[in-house]
């Protein structure tokens, strides 16, 4: 993911993400190091990766503001974070 990940991005990409998650073997890795903004739409995309089941999704390069958003939402511990 990169740039501003908001409700507009969610609307455009949610279907593609769900299809990708259905085909995934093993944990999903999402690089957030280039994300400059995330709202509840972006959070929903990350939450969808949790619904894929199996191992915890891996989030790479998570900015502090997004860690805070995940923590406030109560889902931070369900992800594996990598610097």
LOSEDREN-489528 format. One record per atom (N, C-alpha, C, O): atom name; y, z, x. Coordinates in Angstrom, 1 decimal, padded with zeros to 4 digits. Layout:
BEGIN
 atom      Y      Z      X
   CA      Y      Z      X
...
This chain:
BEGIN
 atom      Y      Z      X
    N -001.2  000.0  000.8
   CA  000.0  000.0  000.0
    C  001.2  000.0  000.9
    O  001.2  000.5  002.0
    N  002.3 -000.6  000.4
   CA  003.6 -000.6  001.1
    C  004.8 -000.6  000.2
    O  004.6 -001.0 -001.0
    N  005.9 -000.3  000.7
   CA  007.1 -000.3 -000.1
    C  007.2  000.7 -001.2
    O  006.6  001.8 -001.1
    N  007.8  000.3 -002.3
   CA  007.9  001.2 -003.5
    C  006.7  001.0 -004.4
    O  006.5 -000.1 -004.9
    N  005.9  002.0 -004.6
   CA  004.7  001.9 -005.4
    C  005.1  002.7 -006.7
    O  005.0  003.9 -006.7
    N  005.4  001.9 -007.7
   CA  005.9  002.6 -009.0
    C  005.1  002.0 -010.2
    O  004.1  001.3 -010.0
    N  005.6  002.2 -011.4
   CA  004.9  001.8 -012.6
    C  004.8  000.3 -012.6
    O  003.9 -000.2 -013.2
    N  005.8 -000.4 -012.1
   CA  005.8 -001.9 -012.1
    C  004.6 -002.4 -011.3
    O  003.9 -003.3 -011.6
    N  004.4 -001.8 -010.1
   CA  003.3 -002.1 -009.2
    C  002.0 -001.8 -009.9
    O  001.0 -002.6 -009.8
    N  002.0 -000.6 -010.5
   CA  000.7 -000.2 -011.2
    C  000.4 -001.3 -012.3
    O -000.8 -001.6 -012.3
    N  001.3 -001.7 -013.1
   CA  001.0 -002.7 -014.1
    C  000.4 -004.0 -013.5
    O -000.5 -004.5 -014.1
    N  001.0 -004.4 -012.4
   CA  000.5 -005.7 -011.8
    C -000.8 -005.5 -011.1
    O -001.5 -006.5 -011.0
    N -001.1 -004.4 -010.6
   CA -002.3 -004.3 -009.7
    C -003.4 -003.4 -010.1
    O -004.5 -003.4 -009.5
    N -003.3 -002.7 -011.2
   CA -004.4 -001.8 -011.7
    C -005.7 -002.5 -011.9
    O -006.7 -002.0 -011.5
    N -005.7 -003.6 -012.6
   CA -006.9 -004.4 -012.8
    C -007.6 -004.8 -011.5
    O -008.8 -004.7 -011.4
    N -006.8 -005.3 -010.6
   CA -007.4 -005.7 -009.3
    C -008.0 -004.5 -008.6
    O -009.1 -004.6 -008.0
    N -007.3 -003.4 -008.6
   CA -007.8 -002.2 -008.0
    C -009.2 -001.7 -008.6
    O -010.1 -001.4 -007.9
    N -009.2 -001.7 -009.9
   CA -010.5 -001.3 -010.6
    C -011.6 -002.2 -010.2
    O -012.7 -001.7 -009.9
    N -011.4 -003.5 -010.2
   CA -012.4 -004.4 -009.8
    C -012.9 -004.2 -008.3
    O -014.1 -004.3 -008.0
    N -011.9 -003.9 -007.4
   CA -012.3 -003.7 -006.0
    C -013.1 -002.4 -005.9
    O -014.0 -002.3 -005.1
    N -012.7 -001.4 -006.7
   CA -013.4 -000.1 -006.6
    C -014.8 -000.3 -007.1
    O -015.8  000.4 -006.6
    N -015.1 -001.1 -008.1
   CA -016.4 -001.3 -008.6
    C -017.3 -002.0 -007.6
    O -018.5 -001.7 -007.6
    N -016.7 -002.7 -006.7
   CA -017.5 -003.4 -005.6
    C -017.7 -002.6 -004.3
    O -018.4 -003.0 -003.5
    N -017.0 -001.5 -004.2
   CA -016.9 -000.8 -002.9
    C -018.2 -000.1 -002.6
    O -018.9  000.5 -003.5
    N -018.6 -000.2 -001.4
   CA -019.8  000.6 -000.9
    C -019.2  001.6  000.1
    O -018.6  001.3  001.1
    N -019.4  002.9 -000.2
   CA -018.8  003.9  000.6
    C -017.4  004.3  000.2
    O -016.9  003.9 -000.8
    N -016.8  005.2  001.0
   CA -015.5  005.7  000.6
    C -014.4  004.6  000.7
    O -014.5  003.7  001.6
    N -013.5  004.7 -000.2
   CA -012.3  003.8 -000.2
    C -011.3  004.3  000.8
    O -011.0  005.5  000.8
    N -010.7  003.4  001.6
   CA -009.6  003.8  002.5
    C -008.3  003.1  002.1
    O -008.3  001.9  001.9
    N -007.3  003.9  001.9
   CA -006.0  003.4  001.5
    C -004.9  003.9  002.5
    O -004.8  005.0  002.8
    N -004.3  002.9  003.1
   CA -003.2  003.2  004.1
    C -001.9  003.3  003.4
    O -001.4  002.4  002.7
    N -001.3  004.5  003.5
   CA  000.0  004.8  002.8
    C  001.2  004.8  003.8
    O  002.3  005.2  003.5
    N  000.9  004.5  005.1
   CA  001.9  004.7  006.1
    C  003.2  003.9  005.9
    O  004.2  004.3  006.4
    N  003.1  002.8  005.2
   CA  004.3  002.0  004.9
    C  004.9  002.2  003.5
    O  005.7  001.4  003.1
    N  004.5  003.2  002.8
   CA  005.0  003.5  001.5
    C  006.3  004.2  001.6
    O  006.4  005.3  002.2
    N  007.3  003.7  001.0
   CA  008.7  004.3  001.0
    C  009.0  005.2 -000.2
    O  009.9  006.0 -000.2
    N  008.3  004.9 -001.3
   CA  008.5  005.6 -002.6
    C  007.3  005.5 -003.4
    O  006.6  004.5 -003.4
    N  007.0  006.6 -004.1
   CA  005.8  006.6 -005.1
    C  006.2  007.4 -006.3
    O  006.6  008.6 -006.1
    N  005.9  006.9 -007.5
   CA  006.1  007.7 -008.7
    C  004.8  007.9 -009.4
    O  003.7  007.7 -008.8
    N  004.8  008.3 -010.6
   CA  003.5  008.5 -011.3
    C  002.7  007.3 -011.5
    O  001.4  007.4 -011.6
    N  003.3  006.1 -011.4
   CA  002.5  004.9 -011.5
    C  001.6  004.7 -010.2
    O  000.5  004.4 -010.3
    N  002.2  005.0 -009.1
   CA  001.5  005.0 -007.8
    C  000.5  006.1 -007.8
    O -000.7  005.9 -007.3
    N  000.8  007.2 -008.3
   CA -000.1  008.3 -008.3
    C -001.4  007.9 -009.1
    O -002.5  008.3 -008.8
    N -001.1  007.2 -010.2
   CA -002.3  006.8 -011.1
    C -003.2  005.9 -010.3
    O -004.4  006.0 -010.4
    N -002.6  005.0 -009.5
   CA -003.5  004.1 -008.7
    C -004.3  004.9 -007.7
    O -005.5  004.6 -007.5
    N -003.7  005.9 -007.1
   CA -004.5  006.8 -006.2
    C -005.6  007.5 -007.0
    O -006.7  007.7 -006.5
    N -005.2  008.0 -008.1
   CA -006.2  008.8 -009.0
    C -007.4  007.9 -009.4
    O -008.5  008.3 -009.4
    N -007.1  006.6 -009.6
   CA -008.2  005.7 -010.0
    C -009.2  005.6 -008.9
    O -010.4  005.4 -009.1
    N -008.8  005.7 -007.6
   CA -009.7  005.7 -006.5
    C -010.7  006.9 -006.5
    O -011.8  006.8 -006.0
    N -010.2  008.0 -007.1
   CA -011.1  009.2 -007.3
    C -012.2  008.9 -008.3
    O -013.3  009.4 -008.2
    N -011.9  008.1 -009.3
   CA -012.9  007.8 -010.4
    C -014.0  006.9 -009.9
    O -015.0  006.8 -010.6
    N -013.9  006.3 -008.7
   CA -015.0  005.4 -008.2
    C -016.2  006.2 -007.9
    O -017.3  005.7 -007.7
    N -016.1  007.6 -007.8
   CA -017.2  008.4 -007.5
    C -017.6  008.3 -006.0
    O -016.9  007.7 -005.2
    N -018.7  009.0 -005.7
   CA -019.2  009.0 -004.3
    C -018.3  009.8 -003.4
    O -017.8  010.9 -003.9
    N -018.1  009.4 -002.2
   CA -017.3  010.2 -001.2
    C -015.8  010.2 -001.6
    O -015.3  009.3 -002.3
    N -015.1  011.2 -001.1
   CA -013.7  011.3 -001.3
    C -013.0  010.1 -000.7
    O -013.3  009.7  000.4
    N -012.0  009.5 -001.4
   CA -011.2  008.4 -000.9
    C -010.5  008.9  000.4
    O -010.1  010.1  000.5
    N -010.3  008.0  001.4
   CA -009.6  008.4  002.6
    C -008.2  007.8  002.5
    O -008.0  006.6  002.3
    N -007.2  008.7  002.7
   CA -005.8  008.3  002.7
    C -005.3  008.3  004.1
    O -005.4  009.4  004.8
    N -004.7  007.2  004.6
   CA -004.3  007.1  006.0
    C -002.7  007.1  006.0
    O -002.1  006.5  005.2
    N -002.2  007.9  007.0
   CA -000.7  007.9  007.2
    C  000.1  008.3  006.0
    O  001.0  007.7  005.6
    N -000.3  009.4  005.3
   CA  000.3  009.9  004.1
    C  001.7  010.5  004.4
    O  001.7  011.6  005.1
    N  002.8  009.9  003.9
   CA  004.1  010.6  004.1
    C  004.1  012.0  003.4
    O  003.5  012.2  002.4
    N  004.9  012.9  004.0
   CA  005.0  014.2  003.4
    C  005.4  014.2  001.9
    O  004.8  015.0  001.2
    N  006.3  013.3  001.5
   CA  006.7  013.3  000.1
    C  005.6  012.9 -000.8
    O  005.5  013.4 -001.9
    N  004.6  012.1 -000.3
   CA  003.5  011.7 -001.1
    C  002.4  012.9 -001.1
    O  001.8  013.1 -002.1
    N  002.3  013.6  000.0
   CA  001.4  014.7  000.1
    C  001.9  015.8 -001.0
    O  001.1  016.3 -001.7
    N  003.2  015.9 -001.0
   CA  003.8  016.9 -002.0
    C  003.5  016.5 -003.4
    O  003.1  017.3 -004.2
    N  003.6  015.2 -003.7
   CA  003.3  014.7 -005.0
    C  001.8  014.9 -005.4
    O  001.5  015.3 -006.5
    N  000.9  014.7 -004.4
   CA -000.5  014.9 -004.7
    C -000.8  016.4 -004.8
    O -001.6  016.7 -005.7
    N -000.1  017.2 -004.1
   CA -000.3  018.6 -004.2
    C  000.2  019.2 -005.5
    O -000.5  019.9 -006.2
    N  001.4  018.8 -005.9
   CA  001.9  019.2 -007.2
    C  001.0  018.7 -008.4
    O  000.9  019.4 -009.4
    N  000.4  017.6 -008.2
   CA -000.5  017.0 -009.2
    C -001.9  017.6 -009.2
    O -002.6  017.4 -010.1
    N -002.2  018.4 -008.2
   CA -003.4  019.2 -008.2
    C -004.6  018.3 -007.7
    O -005.8  018.7 -007.9
    N -004.3  017.2 -007.0
   CA -005.5  016.4 -006.6
    C -005.5  016.2 -005.0
    O -006.4  015.5 -004.6
    N -004.7  016.8 -004.3
   CA -004.6  016.6 -002.8
    C -006.0  016.9 -002.2
    O -006.4  016.2 -001.3
    N -006.6  018.0 -002.6
   CA -007.9  018.4 -002.0
    C -009.0  017.5 -002.3
    O -010.1  017.6 -001.6
    N -008.8  016.6 -003.2
   CA -009.9  015.6 -003.6
    C -009.9  014.4 -002.7
    O -010.8  013.6 -002.8
    N -008.9  014.3 -001.8
   CA -008.8  013.2 -000.9
    C -009.1  013.7  000.6
    O -008.9  014.8  000.9
    N -009.5  012.8  001.4
   CA -009.6  013.0  002.9
    C -008.4  012.4  003.5
    O -008.2  011.2  003.3
    N -007.6  013.2  004.2
   CA -006.3  012.7  004.8
    C -006.6  012.4  006.3
    O -007.1  013.3  007.0
    N -006.1  011.3  006.8
   CA -006.2  010.9  008.2
    C -004.8  010.5  008.7
    O -004.1  009.8  008.0
    N -004.4  011.0  009.8
   CA -003.1  010.7  010.4
    C -003.0  009.3  010.9
    O -002.0  008.9  011.3
